[in-house]
Amino acid sequence: MLNNIMFDLNFTITNLTCEACVKVSSMTIRKLPGVTNVTVDIANGATHIQSDEPIHSSDVEQLLKEKGYNVTF
């Protein structure tokens, strides 16, 4: 951890269709190093990640794309 600094990343998952999608996408994001919190709103796909390490949008996009989700930053 870098001096208790938290990193945030906000984006939209554009093709969520059910609560299972929210669960799968959240669990997938939590696999990224340092992720401490993930919130996903099924109504509009708004997603917020908090991490104690820098988060790279390309890493998030690749992981979610592998699960069949589209991401907009």
Phi and psi restraints in degrees (range 20) as a CNS / XPLOR table:
assign (resid 1 and name C) (resid 2 and name N)
       (resid 2 and name CA) (resid 2 and name C) 1.0 -95.4 20.0 2
assign (resid 2 and name N) (resid 2 and name CA)
       (resid 2 and name C) (resid 3 and name N) 1.0 86.8 20.0 2
assign (resid 2 and name C) (resid 3 and name N)
       (resid 3 and name CA) (resid 3 and name C) 1.0 51.8 20.0 2
assign (resid 3 and name N) (resid 3 and name CA)
       (resid 3 and name C) (resid 4 and name N) 1.0 41.8 20.0 2
assign (resid 3 and name C) (resid 4 and name N)
       (resid 4 and name CA) (resid 4 and name C) 1.0 59.8 20.0 2
assign (resid 4 and name N) (resid 4 and name CA)
       (resid 4 and name C) (resid 5 and name N) 1.0 24.0 20.0 2
assign (resid 4 and name C) (resid 5 and name N)
       (resid 5 and name CA) (resid 5 and name C) 1.0 -79.3 20.0 2
assign (resid 5 and name N) (resid 5 and name CA)
       (resid 5 and name C) (resid 6 and name N) 1.0 133.1 20.0 2
assign (resid 5 and name C) (resid 6 and name N)
       (resid 6 and name CA) (resid 6 and name C) 1.0 -105.1 20.0 2
assign (resid 6 and name N) (resid 6 and name CA)
       (resid 6 and name C) (resid 7 and name N) 1.0 142.9 20.0 2
assign (resid 6 and name C) (resid 7 and name N)
       (resid 7 and name CA) (resid 7 and name C) 1.0 -111.6 20.0 2
assign (resid 7 and name N) (resid 7 and name CA)
       (resid 7 and name C) (resid 8 and name N) 1.0 141.9 20.0 2
assign (resid 7 and name C) (resid 8 and name N)
       (resid 8 and name CA) (resid 8 and name C) 1.0 -124.3 20.0 2
assign (resid 8 and name N) (resid 8 and name CA)
       (resid 8 and name C) (resid 9 and name N) 1.0 146.3 20.0 2
assign (resid 8 and name C) (resid 9 and name N)
       (resid 9 and name CA) (resid 9 and name C) 1.0 -142.0 20.0 2
assign (resid 9 and name N) (resid 9 and name CA)
       (resid 9 and name C) (resid 10 and name N) 1.0 129.0 20.0 2
assign (resid 9 and name C) (resid 10 and name N)
       (resid 10 and name CA) (resid 10 and name C) 1.0 -118.4 20.0 2
assign (resid 10 and name N) (resid 10 and name CA)
       (resid 10 and name C) (resid 11 and name N) 1.0 137.9 20.0 2
assign (resid 10 and name C) (resid 11 and name N)
       (resid 11 and name CA) (resid 11 and name C) 1.0 -162.6 20.0 2
assign (resid 11 and name N) (resid 11 and name CA)
       (resid 11 and name C) (resid 12 and name N) 1.0 -179.6 20.0 2
assign (resid 11 and name C) (resid 12 and name N)
       (resid 12 and name CA) (resid 12 and name C) 1.0 -122.4 20.0 2
assign (resid 12 and name N) (resid 12 and name CA)
       (resid 12 and name C) (resid 13 and name N) 1.0 133.0 20.0 2
assign (resid 12 and name C) (resid 13 and name N)
       (resid 13 and name CA) (resid 13 and name C) 1.0 -95.3 20.0 2
assign (resid 13 and name N) (resid 13 and name CA)
       (resid 13 and name C) (resid 14 and name N) 1.0 116.7 20.0 2
assign (resid 13 and name C) (resid 14 and name N)
       (resid 14 and name CA) (resid 14 and name C) 1.0 -87.8 20.0 2
assign (resid 14 and name N) (resid 14 and name CA)
       (resid 14 and name C) (resid 15 and name N) 1.0 -10.1 20.0 2
assign (resid 14 and name C) (resid 15 and name N)
       (resid 15 and name CA) (resid 15 and name C) 1.0 -129.3 20.0 2
assign (resid 15 and name N) (resid 15 and name CA)
       (resid 15 and name C) (resid 16 and name N) 1.0 45.1 20.0 2
assign (resid 15 and name C) (resid 16 and name N)
       (resid 16 and name CA) (resid 16 and name C) 1.0 -79.6 20.0 2
assign (resid 16 and name N) (resid 16 and name CA)
       (resid 16 and name C) (resid 17 and name N) 1.0 132.6 20.0 2
assign (resid 16 and name C) (resid 17 and name N)
       (resid 17 and name CA) (resid 17 and name C) 1.0 -120.9 20.0 2
assign (resid 17 and name N) (resid 17 and name CA)
       (resid 17 and name C) (resid 18 and name N) 1.0 -12.9 20.0 2
assign (resid 17 and name C) (resid 18 and name N)
       (resid 18 and name CA) (resid 18 and name C) 1.0 -161.1 20.0 2
assign (resid 18 and name N) (resid 18 and name CA)
       (resid 18 and name C) (resid 19 and name N) 1.0 173.9 20.0 2
assign (resid 18 and name C) (resid 19 and name N)
       (resid 19 and name CA) (resid 19 and name C) 1.0 -64.1 20.0 2
assign (resid 19 and name N) (resid 19 and name CA)
       (resid 19 and name C) (resid 20 and name N) 1.0 -30.5 20.0 2
assign (resid 19 and name C) (resid 20 and name N)
       (resid 20 and name CA) (resid 20 and name C) 1.0 -63.6 20.0 2
assign (resid 20 and name N) (resid 20 and name CA)
       (resid 20 and name C) (resid 21 and name N) 1.0 -36.9 20.0 2
assign (resid 20 and name C) (resid 21 and name N)
       (resid 21 and name CA) (resid 21 and name C) 1.0 -62.0 20.0 2
assign (resid 21 and name N) (resid 21 and name CA)
       (resid 21 and name C) (resid 22 and name N) 1.0 -41.9 20.0 2
assign (resid 21 and name C) (resid 22 and name N)
       (resid 22 and name CA) (resid 22 and name C) 1.0 -62.3 20.0 2
assign (resid 22 and name N) (resid 22 and name CA)
       (resid 22 and name C) (resid 23 and name N) 1.0 -44.6 20.0 2
assign (resid 22 and name C) (resid 23 and name N)
       (resid 23 and name CA) (resid 23 and name C) 1.0 -64.3 20.0 2
assign (resid 23 and name N) (resid 23 and name CA)
       (resid 23 and name C) (resid 24 and name N) 1.0 -47.2 20.0 2
assign (resid 23 and name C) (resid 24 and name N)
       (resid 24 and name CA) (resid 24 and name C) 1.0 -64.3 20.0 2
assign (resid 24 and name N) (resid 24 and name CA)
       (resid 24 and name C) (resid 25 and name N) 1.0 -45.2 20.0 2
assign (resid 24 and name C) (resid 25 and name N)
       (resid 25 and name CA) (resid 25 and name C) 1.0 -64.9 20.0 2
assign (resid 25 and name N) (resid 25 and name CA)
       (resid 25 and name C) (resid 26 and name N) 1.0 -40.9 20.0 2
assign (resid 25 and name C) (resid 26 and name N)
       (resid 26 and name CA) (resid 26 and name C) 1.0 -63.6 20.0 2
assign (resid 26 and name N) (resid 26 and name CA)
       (resid 26 and name C) (resid 27 and name N) 1.0 -46.5 20.0 2
assign (resid 26 and name C) (resid 27 and name N)
       (resid 27 and name CA) (resid 27 and name C) 1.0 -62.9 20.0 2
assign (resid 27 and name N) (resid 27 and name CA)
       (resid 27 and name C) (resid 28 and name N) 1.0 -36.7 20.0 2
assign (resid 27 and name C) (resid 28 and name N)
       (resid 28 and name CA) (resid 28 and name C) 1.0 -65.4 20.0 2
assign (resid 28 and name N) (resid 28 and name CA)
       (resid 28 and name C) (resid 29 and name N) 1.0 -45.6 20.0 2
assign (resid 28 and name C) (resid 29 and name N)
       (resid 29 and name CA) (resid 29 and name C) 1.0 -63.5 20.0 2
assign (resid 29 and name N) (resid 29 and name CA)
       (resid 29 and name C) (resid 30 and name N) 1.0 -38.0 20.0 2
assign (resid 29 and name C) (resid 30 and name N)
       (resid 30 and name CA) (resid 30 and name C) 1.0 -63.2 20.0 2
assign (resid 30 and name N) (resid 30 and name CA)
       (resid 30 and name C) (resid 31 and name N) 1.0 -14.6 20.0 2
assign (resid 30 and name C) (resid 31 and name N)
       (resid 31 and name CA) (resid 31 and name C) 1.0 -73.0 20.0 2
assign (resid 31 and name N) (resid 31 and name CA)
       (resid 31 and name C) (resid 32 and name N) 1.0 -17.3 20.0 2
assign (resid 31 and name C) (resid 32 and name N)
       (resid 32 and name CA) (resid 32 and name C) 1.0 -69.4 20.0 2
assign (resid 32 and name N) (resid 32 and name CA)
       (resid 32 and name C) (resid 33 and name N) 1.0 140.7 20.0 2
assign (resid 32 and name C) (resid 33 and name N)
       (resid 33 and name CA) (resid 33 and name C) 1.0 -58.6 20.0 2
assign (resid 33 and name N) (resid 33 and name CA)
       (resid 33 and name C) (resid 34 and name N) 1.0 133.7 20.0 2
assign (resid 33 and name C) (resid 34 and name N)
       (resid 34 and name CA) (resid 34 and name C) 1.0 85.2 20.0 2
assign (resid 34 and name N) (resid 34 and name CA)
       (resid 34 and name C) (resid 35 and name N) 1.0 -7.5 20.0 2
assign (resid 34 and name C) (resid 35 and name N)
       (resid 35 and name CA) (resid 35 and name C) 1.0 -64.8 20.0 2
assign (resid 35 and name N) (resid 35 and name CA)
       (resid 35 and name C) (resid 36 and name N) 1.0 128.3 20.0 2
assign (resid 35 and name C) (resid 36 and name N)
       (resid 36 and name CA) (resid 36 and name C) 1.0 -112.3 20.0 2
assign (resid 36 and name N) (resid 36 and name CA)
       (resid 36 and name C) (resid 37 and name N) 1.0 -22.1 20.0 2
assign (resid 36 and name C) (resid 37 and name N)
       (resid 37 and name CA) (resid 37 and name C) 1.0 -156.3 20.0 2
assign (resid 37 and name N) (resid 37 and name CA)
       (resid 37 and name C) (resid 38 and name N) 1.0 141.0 20.0 2
assign (resid 37 and name C) (resid 38 and name N)
       (resid 38 and name CA) (resid 38 and name C) 1.0 -135.8 20.0 2
assign (resid 38 and name N) (resid 38 and name CA)
       (resid 38 and name C) (resid 39 and name N) 1.0 130.7 20.0 2
assign (resid 38 and name C) (resid 39 and name N)
       (resid 39 and name CA) (resid 39 and name C) 1.0 -126.5 20.0 2
assign (resid 39 and name N) (resid 39 and name CA)
       (resid 39 and name C) (resid 40 and name N) 1.0 134.3 20.0 2
assign (resid 39 and name C) (resid 40 and name N)
       (resid 40 and name CA) (resid 40 and name C) 1.0 -131.0 20.0 2
assign (resid 40 and name N) (resid 40 and name CA)
       (resid 40 and name C) (resid 41 and name N) 1.0 125.3 20.0 2
assign (resid 40 and name C) (resid 41 and name N)
       (resid 41 and name CA) (resid 41 and name C) 1.0 -99.0 20.0 2
assign (resid 41 and name N) (resid 41 and name CA)
       (resid 41 and name C) (resid 42 and name N) 1.0 114.0 20.0 2
assign (resid 41 and name C) (resid 42 and name N)
       (resid 42 and name CA) (resid 42 and name C) 1.0 -64.2 20.0 2
assign (resid 42 and name N) (resid 42 and name CA)
       (resid 42 and name C) (resid 43 and name N) 1.0 -29.8 20.0 2
assign (resid 42 and name C) (resid 43 and name N)
       (resid 43 and name CA) (resid 43 and name C) 1.0 -62.7 20.0 2
assign (resid 43 and name N) (resid 43 and name CA)
       (resid 43 and name C) (resid 44 and name N) 1.0 -39.7 20.0 2
assign (resid 43 and name C) (resid 44 and name N)
       (resid 44 and name CA) (resid 44 and name C) 1.0 -131.0 20.0 2
assign (resid 44 and name N) (resid 44 and name CA)
       (resid 44 and name C) (resid 45 and name N) 1.0 1.9 20.0 2
assign (resid 44 and name C) (resid 45 and name N)
       (resid 45 and name CA) (resid 45 and name C) 1.0 77.2 20.0 2
assign (resid 45 and name N) (resid 45 and name CA)
       (resid 45 and name C) (resid 46 and name N) 1.0 1.8 20.0 2
assign (resid 45 and name C) (resid 46 and name N)
       (resid 46 and name CA) (resid 46 and name C) 1.0 -59.8 20.0 2
assign (resid 46 and name N) (resid 46 and name CA)
       (resid 46 and name C) (resid 47 and name N) 1.0 128.1 20.0 2
assign (resid 46 and name C) (resid 47 and name N)
       (resid 47 and name CA) (resid 47 and name C) 1.0 -128.6 20.0 2
assign (resid 47 and name N) (resid 47 and name CA)
       (resid 47 and name C) (resid 48 and name N) 1.0 136.9 20.0 2
assign (resid 47 and name C) (resid 48 and name N)
       (resid 48 and name CA) (resid 48 and name C) 1.0 -129.7 20.0 2
assign (resid 48 and name N) (resid 48 and name CA)
       (resid 48 and name C) (resid 49 and name N) 1.0 129.4 20.0 2
assign (resid 48 and name C) (resid 49 and name N)
       (resid 49 and name CA) (resid 49 and name C) 1.0 -118.0 20.0 2
assign (resid 49 and name N) (resid 49 and name CA)
       (resid 49 and name C) (resid 50 and name N) 1.0 137.0 20.0 2
assign (resid 49 and name C) (resid 50 and name N)
       (resid 50 and name CA) (resid 50 and name C) 1.0 -117.2 20.0 2
assign (resid 50 and name N) (resid 50 and name CA)
       (resid 50 and name C) (resid 51 and name N) 1.0 142.2 20.0 2
assign (resid 50 and name C) (resid 51 and name N)
       (resid 51 and name CA) (resid 51 and name C) 1.0 -149.0 20.0 2
assign (resid 51 and name N) (resid 51 and name CA)
       (resid 51 and name C) (resid 52 and name N) 1.0 153.6 20.0 2
assign (resid 51 and name C) (resid 52 and name N)
       (resid 52 and name CA) (resid 52 and name C) 1.0 -96.3 20.0 2
assign (resid 52 and name N) (resid 52 and name CA)
       (resid 52 and name C) (resid 53 and name N) 1.0 9.4 20.0 2
assign (resid 52 and name C) (resid 53 and name N)
       (resid 53 and name CA) (resid 53 and name C) 1.0 -132.2 20.0 2
assign (resid 53 and name N) (resid 53 and name CA)
       (resid 53 and name C) (resid 54 and name N) 1.0 155.4 20.0 2
assign (resid 53 and name C) (resid 54 and name N)
       (resid 54 and name CA) (resid 54 and name C) 1.0 -56.9 20.0 2
assign (resid 54 and name N) (resid 54 and name CA)
       (resid 54 and name C) (resid 55 and name N) 1.0 141.6 20.0 2
assign (resid 54 and name C) (resid 55 and name N)
       (resid 55 and name CA) (resid 55 and name C) 1.0 -111.2 20.0 2
assign (resid 55 and name N) (resid 55 and name CA)
       (resid 55 and name C) (resid 56 and name N) 1.0 127.2 20.0 2
assign (resid 55 and name C) (resid 56 and name N)
       (resid 56 and name CA) (resid 56 and name C) 1.0 -99.9 20.0 2
assign (resid 56 and name N) (resid 56 and name CA)
       (resid 56 and name C) (resid 57 and name N) 1.0 125.2 20.0 2
assign (resid 56 and name C) (resid 57 and name N)
       (resid 57 and name CA) (resid 57 and name C) 1.0 -58.5 20.0 2
assign (resid 57 and name N) (resid 57 and name CA)
       (resid 57 and name C) (resid 58 and name N) 1.0 -33.2 20.0 2
assign (resid 57 and name C) (resid 58 and name N)
       (resid 58 and name CA) (resid 58 and name C) 1.0 -65.6 20.0 2
assign (resid 58 and name N) (resid 58 and name CA)
       (resid 58 and name C) (resid 59 and name N) 1.0 -34.6 20.0 2
assign (resid 58 and name C) (resid 59 and name N)
       (resid 59 and name CA) (resid 59 and name C) 1.0 -66.8 20.0 2
assign (resid 59 and name N) (resid 59 and name CA)
       (resid 59 and name C) (resid 60 and name N) 1.0 -43.1 20.0 2
assign (resid 59 and name C) (resid 60 and name N)
       (resid 60 and name CA) (resid 60 and name C) 1.0 -62.5 20.0 2
assign (resid 60 and name N) (resid 60 and name CA)
       (resid 60 and name C) (resid 61 and name N) 1.0 -47.8 20.0 2
assign (resid 60 and name C) (resid 61 and name N)
       (resid 61 and name CA) (resid 61 and name C) 1.0 -60.3 20.0 2
assign (resid 61 and name N) (resid 61 and name CA)
       (resid 61 and name C) (resid 62 and name N) 1.0 -44.0 20.0 2
assign (resid 61 and name C) (resid 62 and name N)
       (resid 62 and name CA) (resid 62 and name C) 1.0 -63.4 20.0 2
assign (resid 62 and name N) (resid 62 and name CA)
       (resid 62 and name C) (resid 63 and name N) 1.0 -47.0 20.0 2
assign (resid 62 and name C) (resid 63 and name N)
       (resid 63 and name CA) (resid 63 and name C) 1.0 -60.6 20.0 2
assign (resid 63 and name N) (resid 63 and name CA)
       (resid 63 and name C) (resid 64 and name N) 1.0 -45.2 20.0 2
assign (resid 63 and name C) (resid 64 and name N)
       (resid 64 and name CA) (resid 64 and name C) 1.0 -70.8 20.0 2
assign (resid 64 and name N) (resid 64 and name CA)
       (resid 64 and name C) (resid 65 and name N) 1.0 -34.9 20.0 2
assign (resid 64 and name C) (resid 65 and name N)
       (resid 65 and name CA) (resid 65 and name C) 1.0 -63.2 20.0 2
assign (resid 65 and name N) (resid 65 and name CA)
       (resid 65 and name C) (resid 66 and name N) 1.0 -37.7 20.0 2
assign (resid 65 and name C) (resid 66 and name N)
       (resid 66 and name CA) (resid 66 and name C) 1.0 -61.8 20.0 2
assign (resid 66 and name N) (resid 66 and name CA)
       (resid 66 and name C) (resid 67 and name N) 1.0 -26.0 20.0 2
assign (resid 66 and name C) (resid 67 and name N)
       (resid 67 and name CA) (resid 67 and name C) 1.0 -93.3 20.0 2
assign (resid 67 and name N) (resid 67 and name CA)
       (resid 67 and name C) (resid 68 and name N) 1.0 -1.0 20.0 2
assign (resid 67 and name C) (resid 68 and name N)
       (resid 68 and name CA) (resid 68 and name C) 1.0 95.3 20.0 2
assign (resid 68 and name N) (resid 68 and name CA)
       (resid 68 and name C) (resid 69 and name N) 1.0 13.7 20.0 2
assign (resid 68 and name C) (resid 69 and name N)
       (resid 69 and name CA) (resid 69 and name C) 1.0 -104.8 20.0 2
assign (resid 69 and name N) (resid 69 and name CA)
       (resid 69 and name C) (resid 70 and name N) 1.0 146.1 20.0 2
assign (resid 69 and name C) (resid 70 and name N)
       (resid 70 and name CA) (resid 70 and name C) 1.0 -101.2 20.0 2
assign (resid 70 and name N) (resid 70 and name CA)
       (resid 70 and name C) (resid 71 and name N) 1.0 142.6 20.0 2
assign (resid 70 and name C) (resid 71 and name N)
       (resid 71 and name CA) (resid 71 and name C) 1.0 -126.3 20.0 2
assign (resid 71 and name N) (resid 71 and name CA)
       (resid 71 and name C) (resid 72 and name N) 1.0 138.7 20.0 2
assign (resid 71 and name C) (resid 72 and name N)
       (resid 72 and name CA) (resid 72 and name C) 1.0 -124.1 20.0 2
assign (resid 72 and name N) (resid 72 and name CA)
       (resid 72 and name C) (resid 73 and name N) 1.0 125.9 20.0 2
